[in-house]
Amino acid sequence: MCKTVENYAMDYALDYAKTYAKKERIDAIQNMLELGLSKEQILTKYSEEEIKMAEKDMLAQV
């Protein structure tokens, strides 16, 4: 495989992995919110931005 195609494939794989990992984190936060954990508890492992994204996604699903 030529270097350019190999680099593209590697970049694509890394981007996909980051996107998937981000989605998994948002899903985990949504589960925690549904189970009644407080934002303060969730903030011990996740960022305020991630919590806001999870809440926004939950509202969009309603």
CHARMM internal coordinates of N, CA and C (Angstrom, degrees):
IC EDIT
DIST 1 N 1 CA 1.4428
DIST 1 CA 1 C 1.5333
ANGL 1 N 1 CA 1 C 107.51
DIST 1 C 2 N 1.3170
ANGL 1 CA 1 C 2 N 116.16
DIHE 1 N 1 CA 1 C 2 N 137.97
DIST 2 N 2 CA 1.4598
ANGL 1 C 2 N 2 CA 118.71
DIHE 1 CA 1 C 2 N 2 CA -179.50
DIST 2 CA 2 C 1.5235
ANGL 2 N 2 CA 2 C 110.04
DIHE 1 C 2 N 2 CA 2 C -72.52
DIST 2 C 3 N 1.2979
ANGL 2 CA 2 C 3 N 116.04
DIHE 2 N 2 CA 2 C 3 N 157.30
DIST 3 N 3 CA 1.4606
ANGL 2 C 3 N 3 CA 122.05
DIHE 2 CA 2 C 3 N 3 CA -174.21
DIST 3 CA 3 C 1.5317
ANGL 3 N 3 CA 3 C 112.16
DIHE 2 C 3 N 3 CA 3 C -60.72
DIST 3 C 4 N 1.3284
ANGL 3 CA 3 C 4 N 118.15
DIHE 3 N 3 CA 3 C 4 N -38.65
DIST 4 N 4 CA 1.4569
ANGL 3 C 4 N 4 CA 120.94
DIHE 3 CA 3 C 4 N 4 CA -178.50
DIST 4 CA 4 C 1.5248
ANGL 4 N 4 CA 4 C 110.86
DIHE 3 C 4 N 4 CA 4 C -64.09
DIST 4 C 5 N 1.3112
ANGL 4 CA 4 C 5 N 116.98
DIHE 4 N 4 CA 4 C 5 N -45.88
DIST 5 N 5 CA 1.4580
ANGL 4 C 5 N 5 CA 120.75
DIHE 4 CA 4 C 5 N 5 CA 179.34
DIST 5 CA 5 C 1.5273
ANGL 5 N 5 CA 5 C 109.90
DIHE 4 C 5 N 5 CA 5 C -66.11
DIST 5 C 6 N 1.2991
ANGL 5 CA 5 C 6 N 116.54
DIHE 5 N 5 CA 5 C 6 N -39.23
DIST 6 N 6 CA 1.4615
ANGL 5 C 6 N 6 CA 121.15
DIHE 5 CA 5 C 6 N 6 CA 178.49
DIST 6 CA 6 C 1.5316
ANGL 6 N 6 CA 6 C 110.50
DIHE 5 C 6 N 6 CA 6 C -63.06
DIST 6 C 7 N 1.3188
ANGL 6 CA 6 C 7 N 117.06
DIHE 6 N 6 CA 6 C 7 N -43.45
DIST 7 N 7 CA 1.4697
ANGL 6 C 7 N 7 CA 121.12
DIHE 6 CA 6 C 7 N 7 CA 177.94
DIST 7 CA 7 C 1.5219
ANGL 7 N 7 CA 7 C 110.97
DIHE 6 C 7 N 7 CA 7 C -64.01
DIST 7 C 8 N 1.3362
ANGL 7 CA 7 C 8 N 116.98
DIHE 7 N 7 CA 7 C 8 N -41.98
DIST 8 N 8 CA 1.4586
ANGL 7 C 8 N 8 CA 121.12
DIHE 7 CA 7 C 8 N 8 CA 178.52
DIST 8 CA 8 C 1.5273
ANGL 8 N 8 CA 8 C 110.29
DIHE 7 C 8 N 8 CA 8 C -61.71
DIST 8 C 9 N 1.3169
ANGL 8 CA 8 C 9 N 116.04
DIHE 8 N 8 CA 8 C 9 N -44.72
DIST 9 N 9 CA 1.4627
ANGL 8 C 9 N 9 CA 120.58
DIHE 8 CA 8 C 9 N 9 CA -179.71
DIST 9 CA 9 C 1.5238
ANGL 9 N 9 CA 9 C 110.64
DIHE 8 C 9 N 9 CA 9 C -62.25
DIST 9 C 10 N 1.3072
ANGL 9 CA 9 C 10 N 117.07
DIHE 9 N 9 CA 9 C 10 N -42.58
DIST 10 N 10 CA 1.4598
ANGL 9 C 10 N 10 CA 121.01
DIHE 9 CA 9 C 10 N 10 CA 179.91
DIST 10 CA 10 C 1.5249
ANGL 10 N 10 CA 10 C 110.56
DIHE 9 C 10 N 10 CA 10 C -66.01
DIST 10 C 11 N 1.3289
ANGL 10 CA 10 C 11 N 118.01
DIHE 10 N 10 CA 10 C 11 N -43.80
DIST 11 N 11 CA 1.4647
ANGL 10 C 11 N 11 CA 121.70
DIHE 10 CA 10 C 11 N 11 CA 178.05
DIST 11 CA 11 C 1.5234
ANGL 11 N 11 CA 11 C 111.16
DIHE 10 C 11 N 11 CA 11 C -61.32
DIST 11 C 12 N 1.3324
ANGL 11 CA 11 C 12 N 116.18
DIHE 11 N 11 CA 11 C 12 N -42.73
DIST 12 N 12 CA 1.4680
ANGL 11 C 12 N 12 CA 121.14
DIHE 11 CA 11 C 12 N 12 CA 179.27
DIST 12 CA 12 C 1.5311
ANGL 12 N 12 CA 12 C 109.91
DIHE 11 C 12 N 12 CA 12 C -62.52
DIST 12 C 13 N 1.3122
ANGL 12 CA 12 C 13 N 116.81
DIHE 12 N 12 CA 12 C 13 N -45.20
DIST 13 N 13 CA 1.4626
ANGL 12 C 13 N 13 CA 121.17
DIHE 12 CA 12 C 13 N 13 CA -179.74
DIST 13 CA 13 C 1.5216
ANGL 13 N 13 CA 13 C 111.30
DIHE 12 C 13 N 13 CA 13 C -61.93
DIST 13 C 14 N 1.3233
ANGL 13 CA 13 C 14 N 117.29
DIHE 13 N 13 CA 13 C 14 N -42.14
DIST 14 N 14 CA 1.4668
ANGL 13 C 14 N 14 CA 120.93
DIHE 13 CA 13 C 14 N 14 CA 178.94
DIST 14 CA 14 C 1.5224
ANGL 14 N 14 CA 14 C 111.51
DIHE 13 C 14 N 14 CA 14 C -66.18
DIST 14 C 15 N 1.3323
ANGL 14 CA 14 C 15 N 117.33
DIHE 14 N 14 CA 14 C 15 N -42.58
DIST 15 N 15 CA 1.4634
ANGL 14 C 15 N 15 CA 121.29
DIHE 14 CA 14 C 15 N 15 CA 178.05
DIST 15 CA 15 C 1.5263
ANGL 15 N 15 CA 15 C 110.75
DIHE 14 C 15 N 15 CA 15 C -62.25
DIST 15 C 16 N 1.3248
ANGL 15 CA 15 C 16 N 116.27
DIHE 15 N 15 CA 15 C 16 N -42.76
DIST 16 N 16 CA 1.4593
ANGL 15 C 16 N 16 CA 121.21
DIHE 15 CA 15 C 16 N 16 CA 179.38
DIST 16 CA 16 C 1.5316
ANGL 16 N 16 CA 16 C 109.90
DIHE 15 C 16 N 16 CA 16 C -62.91
DIST 16 C 17 N 1.3108
ANGL 16 CA 16 C 17 N 116.91
DIHE 16 N 16 CA 16 C 17 N -44.80
DIST 17 N 17 CA 1.4662
ANGL 16 C 17 N 17 CA 121.16
DIHE 16 CA 16 C 17 N 17 CA -179.41
DIST 17 CA 17 C 1.5296
ANGL 17 N 17 CA 17 C 110.90
DIHE 16 C 17 N 17 CA 17 C -62.20
DIST 17 C 18 N 1.3236
ANGL 17 CA 17 C 18 N 117.55
DIHE 17 N 17 CA 17 C 18 N -41.38
DIST 18 N 18 CA 1.4648
ANGL 17 C 18 N 18 CA 120.99
DIHE 17 CA 17 C 18 N 18 CA 179.05
DIST 18 CA 18 C 1.5196
ANGL 18 N 18 CA 18 C 110.78
DIHE 17 C 18 N 18 CA 18 C -64.94
DIST 18 C 19 N 1.3289
ANGL 18 CA 18 C 19 N 116.47
DIHE 18 N 18 CA 18 C 19 N -43.75
DIST 19 N 19 CA 1.4605
ANGL 18 C 19 N 19 CA 121.28
DIHE 18 CA 18 C 19 N 19 CA 179.73
DIST 19 CA 19 C 1.5258
ANGL 19 N 19 CA 19 C 110.61
DIHE 18 C 19 N 19 CA 19 C -63.18
DIST 19 C 20 N 1.3286
ANGL 19 CA 19 C 20 N 116.84
DIHE 19 N 19 CA 19 C 20 N -44.38
DIST 20 N 20 CA 1.4605
ANGL 19 C 20 N 20 CA 121.51
DIHE 19 CA 19 C 20 N 20 CA 179.93
DIST 20 CA 20 C 1.5222
ANGL 20 N 20 CA 20 C 110.42
DIHE 19 C 20 N 20 CA 20 C -64.13
DIST 20 C 21 N 1.3165
ANGL 20 CA 20 C 21 N 117.28
DIHE 20 N 20 CA 20 C 21 N -43.26
DIST 21 N 21 CA 1.4616
ANGL 20 C 21 N 21 CA 121.30
DIHE 20 CA 20 C 21 N 21 CA 179.96
DIST 21 CA 21 C 1.5261
ANGL 21 N 21 CA 21 C 110.55
DIHE 20 C 21 N 21 CA 21 C -63.00
DIST 21 C 22 N 1.3283
ANGL 21 CA 21 C 22 N 116.62
DIHE 21 N 21 CA 21 C 22 N -40.10
DIST 22 N 22 CA 1.4634
ANGL 21 C 22 N 22 CA 120.93
DIHE 21 CA 21 C 22 N 22 CA 179.14
DIST 22 CA 22 C 1.5271
ANGL 22 N 22 CA 22 C 110.03
DIHE 21 C 22 N 22 CA 22 C -64.14
DIST 22 C 23 N 1.3267
ANGL 22 CA 22 C 23 N 116.95
DIHE 22 N 22 CA 22 C 23 N -42.99
DIST 23 N 23 CA 1.4589
ANGL 22 C 23 N 23 CA 121.88
DIHE 22 CA 22 C 23 N 23 CA 179.32
DIST 23 CA 23 C 1.5298
ANGL 23 N 23 CA 23 C 110.32
DIHE 22 C 23 N 23 CA 23 C -62.64
DIST 23 C 24 N 1.3173
ANGL 23 CA 23 C 24 N 116.71
DIHE 23 N 23 CA 23 C 24 N -40.91
DIST 24 N 24 CA 1.4633
ANGL 23 C 24 N 24 CA 121.12
DIHE 23 CA 23 C 24 N 24 CA 178.67
DIST 24 CA 24 C 1.5252
ANGL 24 N 24 CA 24 C 111.09
DIHE 23 C 24 N 24 CA 24 C -62.57
DIST 24 C 25 N 1.3297
ANGL 24 CA 24 C 25 N 116.88
DIHE 24 N 24 CA 24 C 25 N -40.11
DIST 25 N 25 CA 1.4634
ANGL 24 C 25 N 25 CA 120.80
DIHE 24 CA 24 C 25 N 25 CA 179.24
DIST 25 CA 25 C 1.5293
ANGL 25 N 25 CA 25 C 110.51
DIHE 24 C 25 N 25 CA 25 C -65.36
DIST 25 C 26 N 1.3319
ANGL 25 CA 25 C 26 N 116.88
DIHE 25 N 25 CA 25 C 26 N -42.77
DIST 26 N 26 CA 1.4649
ANGL 25 C 26 N 26 CA 121.13
DIHE 25 CA 25 C 26 N 26 CA 179.17
DIST 26 CA 26 C 1.5242
ANGL 26 N 26 CA 26 C 110.11
DIHE 25 C 26 N 26 CA 26 C -63.87
DIST 26 C 27 N 1.3323
ANGL 26 CA 26 C 27 N 117.23
DIHE 26 N 26 CA 26 C 27 N -42.80
DIST 27 N 27 CA 1.4651
ANGL 26 C 27 N 27 CA 121.12
DIHE 26 CA 26 C 27 N 27 CA 177.75
DIST 27 CA 27 C 1.5230
ANGL 27 N 27 CA 27 C 111.11
DIHE 26 C 27 N 27 CA 27 C -61.01
DIST 27 C 28 N 1.3177
ANGL 27 CA 27 C 28 N 117.06
DIHE 27 N 27 CA 27 C 28 N -40.94
DIST 28 N 28 CA 1.4627
ANGL 27 C 28 N 28 CA 121.14
DIHE 27 CA 27 C 28 N 28 CA 179.36
DIST 28 CA 28 C 1.5307
ANGL 28 N 28 CA 28 C 110.64
DIHE 27 C 28 N 28 CA 28 C -63.05
DIST 28 C 29 N 1.3195
ANGL 28 CA 28 C 29 N 116.49
DIHE 28 N 28 CA 28 C 29 N -42.16
DIST 29 N 29 CA 1.4700
ANGL 28 C 29 N 29 CA 120.67
DIHE 28 CA 28 C 29 N 29 CA 178.92
DIST 29 CA 29 C 1.5218
ANGL 29 N 29 CA 29 C 110.20
DIHE 28 C 29 N 29 CA 29 C -64.21
DIST 29 C 30 N 1.3236
ANGL 29 CA 29 C 30 N 116.93
DIHE 29 N 29 CA 29 C 30 N -41.97
DIST 30 N 30 CA 1.4665
ANGL 29 C 30 N 30 CA 120.37
DIHE 29 CA 29 C 30 N 30 CA 178.44
DIST 30 CA 30 C 1.5270
ANGL 30 N 30 CA 30 C 110.36
DIHE 29 C 30 N 30 CA 30 C -59.85
DIST 30 C 31 N 1.3209
ANGL 30 CA 30 C 31 N 116.74
DIHE 30 N 30 CA 30 C 31 N -42.72
DIST 31 N 31 CA 1.4662
ANGL 30 C 31 N 31 CA 120.13
DIHE 30 CA 30 C 31 N 31 CA 178.04
DIST 31 CA 31 C 1.5205
ANGL 31 N 31 CA 31 C 111.00
DIHE 30 C 31 N 31 CA 31 C -61.52
DIST 31 C 32 N 1.3294
ANGL 31 CA 31 C 32 N 116.66
DIHE 31 N 31 CA 31 C 32 N -42.55
DIST 32 N 32 CA 1.4602
ANGL 31 C 32 N 32 CA 120.60
DIHE 31 CA 31 C 32 N 32 CA 179.64
DIST 32 CA 32 C 1.5242
ANGL 32 N 32 CA 32 C 111.13
DIHE 31 C 32 N 32 CA 32 C -63.11
DIST 32 C 33 N 1.3216
ANGL 32 CA 32 C 33 N 116.55
DIHE 32 N 32 CA 32 C 33 N -42.01
DIST 33 N 33 CA 1.4641
ANGL 32 C 33 N 33 CA 120.33
DIHE 32 CA 32 C 33 N 33 CA 178.82
DIST 33 CA 33 C 1.5226
ANGL 33 N 33 CA 33 C 110.35
DIHE 32 C 33 N 33 CA 33 C -64.80
DIST 33 C 34 N 1.3191
ANGL 33 CA 33 C 34 N 117.53
DIHE 33 N 33 CA 33 C 34 N -41.41
DIST 34 N 34 CA 1.4645
ANGL 33 C 34 N 34 CA 121.44
DIHE 33 CA 33 C 34 N 34 CA 179.04
DIST 34 CA 34 C 1.5300
ANGL 34 N 34 CA 34 C 111.23
DIHE 33 C 34 N 34 CA 34 C -64.74
DIST 34 C 35 N 1.3286
ANGL 34 CA 34 C 35 N 116.98
DIHE 34 N 34 CA 34 C 35 N -31.07
DIST 35 N 35 CA 1.4629
ANGL 34 C 35 N 35 CA 121.08
DIHE 34 CA 34 C 35 N 35 CA 179.19
DIST 35 CA 35 C 1.5215
ANGL 35 N 35 CA 35 C 112.85
DIHE 34 C 35 N 35 CA 35 C -81.91
DIST 35 C 36 N 1.3334
ANGL 35 CA 35 C 36 N 116.19
DIHE 35 N 35 CA 35 C 36 N -5.16
DIST 36 N 36 CA 1.4498
ANGL 35 C 36 N 36 CA 120.37
DIHE 35 CA 35 C 36 N 36 CA 174.78
DIST 36 CA 36 C 1.5194
ANGL 36 N 36 CA 36 C 116.08
DIHE 35 C 36 N 36 CA 36 C 94.49
DIST 36 C 37 N 1.3316
ANGL 36 CA 36 C 37 N 118.39
DIHE 36 N 36 CA 36 C 37 N 10.97
DIST 37 N 37 CA 1.4580
ANGL 36 C 37 N 37 CA 119.60
DIHE 36 CA 36 C 37 N 37 CA 176.35
DIST 37 CA 37 C 1.5268
ANGL 37 N 37 CA 37 C 109.05
DIHE 36 C 37 N 37 CA 37 C -66.90
DIST 37 C 38 N 1.3091
ANGL 37 CA 37 C 38 N 115.56
DIHE 37 N 37 CA 37 C 38 N 145.11
DIST 38 N 38 CA 1.4735
ANGL 37 C 38 N 38 CA 119.55
DIHE 37 CA 37 C 38 N 38 CA 179.68
DIST 38 CA 38 C 1.5279
ANGL 38 N 38 CA 38 C 109.47
DIHE 37 C 38 N 38 CA 38 C -77.95
DIST 38 C 39 N 1.3094
ANGL 38 CA 38 C 39 N 115.05
DIHE 38 N 38 CA 38 C 39 N 160.13
DIST 39 N 39 CA 1.4666
ANGL 38 C 39 N 39 CA 119.94
DIHE 38 CA 38 C 39 N 39 CA 177.14
DIST 39 CA 39 C 1.5245
ANGL 39 N 39 CA 39 C 110.44
DIHE 38 C 39 N 39 CA 39 C -61.57
DIST 39 C 40 N 1.3134
ANGL 39 CA 39 C 40 N 116.36
DIHE 39 N 39 CA 39 C 40 N -35.48
DIST 40 N 40 CA 1.4622
ANGL 39 C 40 N 40 CA 120.40
DIHE 39 CA 39 C 40 N 40 CA 179.69
DIST 40 CA 40 C 1.5339
ANGL 40 N 40 CA 40 C 110.69
DIHE 39 C 40 N 40 CA 40 C -62.18
DIST 40 C 41 N 1.3320
ANGL 40 CA 40 C 41 N 116.07
DIHE 40 N 40 CA 40 C 41 N -40.77
DIST 41 N 41 CA 1.4558
ANGL 40 C 41 N 41 CA 119.74
DIHE 40 CA 40 C 41 N 41 CA 177.61
DIST 41 CA 41 C 1.5291
ANGL 41 N 41 CA 41 C 111.20
DIHE 40 C 41 N 41 CA 41 C -65.24
DIST 41 C 42 N 1.3130
ANGL 41 CA 41 C 42 N 116.33
DIHE 41 N 41 CA 41 C 42 N -42.29
DIST 42 N 42 CA 1.4630
ANGL 41 C 42 N 42 CA 121.27
DIHE 41 CA 41 C 42 N 42 CA -178.36
DIST 42 CA 42 C 1.5292
ANGL 42 N 42 CA 42 C 110.35
DIHE 41 C 42 N 42 CA 42 C -67.87
DIST 42 C 43 N 1.3215
ANGL 42 CA 42 C 43 N 116.52
DIHE 42 N 42 CA 42 C 43 N -35.26
DIST 43 N 43 CA 1.4698
ANGL 42 C 43 N 43 CA 120.84
DIHE 42 CA 42 C 43 N 43 CA -179.21
DIST 43 CA 43 C 1.5334
ANGL 43 N 43 CA 43 C 113.44
DIHE 42 C 43 N 43 CA 43 C -64.74
DIST 43 C 44 N 1.3211
ANGL 43 CA 43 C 44 N 117.56
DIHE 43 N 43 CA 43 C 44 N -12.51
DIST 44 N 44 CA 1.4613
ANGL 43 C 44 N 44 CA 118.87
DIHE 43 CA 43 C 44 N 44 CA 177.20
DIST 44 CA 44 C 1.5204
ANGL 44 N 44 CA 44 C 111.66
DIHE 43 C 44 N 44 CA 44 C -69.35
DIST 44 C 45 N 1.3401
ANGL 44 CA 44 C 45 N 116.95
DIHE 44 N 44 CA 44 C 45 N -21.14
DIST 45 N 45 CA 1.4738
ANGL 44 C 45 N 45 CA 120.82
DIHE 44 CA 44 C 45 N 45 CA -178.99
DIST 45 CA 45 C 1.5301
ANGL 45 N 45 CA 45 C 114.12
DIHE 44 C 45 N 45 CA 45 C -125.55
DIST 45 C 46 N 1.3202
ANGL 45 CA 45 C 46 N 116.94
DIHE 45 N 45 CA 45 C 46 N -17.88
DIST 46 N 46 CA 1.4622
ANGL 45 C 46 N 46 CA 121.05
DIHE 45 CA 45 C 46 N 46 CA -174.94
DIST 46 CA 46 C 1.5222
ANGL 46 N 46 CA 46 C 110.31
DIHE 45 C 46 N 46 CA 46 C -127.81
DIST 46 C 47 N 1.3246
ANGL 46 CA 46 C 47 N 116.03
DIHE 46 N 46 CA 46 C 47 N 160.58
DIST 47 N 47 CA 1.4624
ANGL 46 C 47 N 47 CA 120.33
DIHE 46 CA 46 C 47 N 47 CA -177.57
DIST 47 CA 47 C 1.5282
ANGL 47 N 47 CA 47 C 111.64
DIHE 46 C 47 N 47 CA 47 C -87.54
DIST 47 C 48 N 1.3219
ANGL 47 CA 47 C 48 N 114.84
DIHE 47 N 47 CA 47 C 48 N 160.65
DIST 48 N 48 CA 1.4702
ANGL 47 C 48 N 48 CA 121.35
DIHE 47 CA 47 C 48 N 48 CA 175.98
DIST 48 CA 48 C 1.5310
ANGL 48 N 48 CA 48 C 110.00
DIHE 47 C 48 N 48 CA 48 C -58.43
DIST 48 C 49 N 1.3265
ANGL 48 CA 48 C 49 N 116.50
DIHE 48 N 48 CA 48 C 49 N -40.47
DIST 49 N 49 CA 1.4621
ANGL 48 C 49 N 49 CA 121.26
DIHE 48 CA 48 C 49 N 49 CA 179.65
DIST 49 CA 49 C 1.5288
ANGL 49 N 49 CA 49 C 111.23
DIHE 48 C 49 N 49 CA 49 C -60.97
DIST 49 C 50 N 1.3286
ANGL 49 CA 49 C 50 N 116.66
DIHE 49 N 49 CA 49 C 50 N -41.85
DIST 50 N 50 CA 1.4651
ANGL 49 C 50 N 50 CA 120.01
DIHE 49 CA 49 C 50 N 50 CA 179.45
DIST 50 CA 50 C 1.5282
ANGL 50 N 50 CA 50 C 111.12
DIHE 49 C 50 N 50 CA 50 C -66.07
DIST 50 C 51 N 1.3286
ANGL 50 CA 50 C 51 N 116.56
DIHE 50 N 50 CA 50 C 51 N -38.21
DIST 51 N 51 CA 1.4630
ANGL 50 C 51 N 51 CA 120.09
DIHE 50 CA 50 C 51 N 51 CA 178.23
DIST 51 CA 51 C 1.5280
ANGL 51 N 51 CA 51 C 110.16
DIHE 50 C 51 N 51 CA 51 C -64.44
DIST 51 C 52 N 1.3226
ANGL 51 CA 51 C 52 N 116.61
DIHE 51 N 51 CA 51 C 52 N -43.22
DIST 52 N 52 CA 1.4670
ANGL 51 C 52 N 52 CA 119.94
DIHE 51 CA 51 C 52 N 52 CA 178.44
DIST 52 CA 52 C 1.5246
ANGL 52 N 52 CA 52 C 111.19
DIHE 51 C 52 N 52 CA 52 C -62.27
DIST 52 C 53 N 1.3293
ANGL 52 CA 52 C 53 N 116.68
DIHE 52 N 52 CA 52 C 53 N -40.45
DIST 53 N 53 CA 1.4660
ANGL 52 C 53 N 53 CA 120.10
DIHE 52 CA 52 C 53 N 53 CA 178.12
DIST 53 CA 53 C 1.5307
ANGL 53 N 53 CA 53 C 110.49
DIHE 52 C 53 N 53 CA 53 C -63.30
DIST 53 C 54 N 1.3287
ANGL 53 CA 53 C 54 N 116.86
DIHE 53 N 53 CA 53 C 54 N -41.66
DIST 54 N 54 CA 1.4597
ANGL 53 C 54 N 54 CA 121.26
DIHE 53 CA 53 C 54 N 54 CA 179.58
DIST 54 CA 54 C 1.5215
ANGL 54 N 54 CA 54 C 110.73
DIHE 53 C 54 N 54 CA 54 C -63.80
DIST 54 C 55 N 1.3268
ANGL 54 CA 54 C 55 N 116.53
DIHE 54 N 54 CA 54 C 55 N -44.22
DIST 55 N 55 CA 1.4657
ANGL 54 C 55 N 55 CA 120.64
DIHE 54 CA 54 C 55 N 55 CA 178.59
DIST 55 CA 55 C 1.5261
ANGL 55 N 55 CA 55 C 110.81
DIHE 54 C 55 N 55 CA 55 C -63.36
DIST 55 C 56 N 1.3098
ANGL 55 CA 55 C 56 N 117.13
DIHE 55 N 55 CA 55 C 56 N -41.99
DIST 56 N 56 CA 1.4561
ANGL 55 C 56 N 56 CA 121.62
DIHE 55 CA 55 C 56 N 56 CA 178.73
DIST 56 CA 56 C 1.5263
ANGL 56 N 56 CA 56 C 110.74
DIHE 55 C 56 N 56 CA 56 C -61.71
DIST 56 C 57 N 1.3202
ANGL 56 CA 56 C 57 N 117.19
DIHE 56 N 56 CA 56 C 57 N -43.66
DIST 57 N 57 CA 1.4569
ANGL 56 C 57 N 57 CA 121.23
DIHE 56 CA 56 C 57 N 57 CA 178.65
DIST 57 CA 57 C 1.5221
ANGL 57 N 57 CA 57 C 111.61
DIHE 56 C 57 N 57 CA 57 C -64.64
DIST 57 C 58 N 1.3334
ANGL 57 CA 57 C 58 N 116.04
DIHE 57 N 57 CA 57 C 58 N -37.03
DIST 58 N 58 CA 1.4619
ANGL 57 C 58 N 58 CA 120.01
DIHE 57 CA 57 C 58 N 58 CA 179.22
DIST 58 CA 58 C 1.5222
ANGL 58 N 58 CA 58 C 110.77
DIHE 57 C 58 N 58 CA 58 C -65.61
DIST 58 C 59 N 1.3295
ANGL 58 CA 58 C 59 N 116.99
DIHE 58 N 58 CA 58 C 59 N -40.39
DIST 59 N 59 CA 1.4629
ANGL 58 C 59 N 59 CA 120.48
DIHE 58 CA 58 C 59 N 59 CA 178.61
DIST 59 CA 59 C 1.5223
ANGL 59 N 59 CA 59 C 111.13
DIHE 58 C 59 N 59 CA 59 C -66.82
DIST 59 C 60 N 1.3116
ANGL 59 CA 59 C 60 N 117.14
DIHE 59 N 59 CA 59 C 60 N -35.18
DIST 60 N 60 CA 1.4594
ANGL 59 C 60 N 60 CA 121.23
DIHE 59 CA 59 C 60 N 60 CA -179.70
DIST 60 CA 60 C 1.5176
ANGL 60 N 60 CA 60 C 111.50
DIHE 59 C 60 N 60 CA 60 C -70.30
DIST 60 C 61 N 1.3248
ANGL 60 CA 60 C 61 N 117.32
DIHE 60 N 60 CA 60 C 61 N -26.35
DIST 61 N 61 CA 1.4622
ANGL 60 C 61 N 61 CA 121.35
DIHE 60 CA 60 C 61 N 61 CA -178.99
DIST 61 CA 61 C 1.5177
ANGL 61 N 61 CA 61 C 113.46
DIHE 60 C 61 N 61 CA 61 C -79.69
DIST 61 C 62 N 1.3375
ANGL 61 CA 61 C 62 N 116.63
DIHE 61 N 61 CA 61 C 62 N -15.44
DIST 62 N 62 CA 1.4743
ANGL 61 C 62 N 62 CA 120.48
DIHE 61 CA 61 C 62 N 62 CA -177.19
DIST 62 CA 62 C 1.4831
ANGL 62 N 62 CA 62 C 111.62
DIHE 61 C 62 N 62 CA 62 C -73.56
END
COOR INIT
IC SEED 1 N 1 CA 1 C
IC BUILD
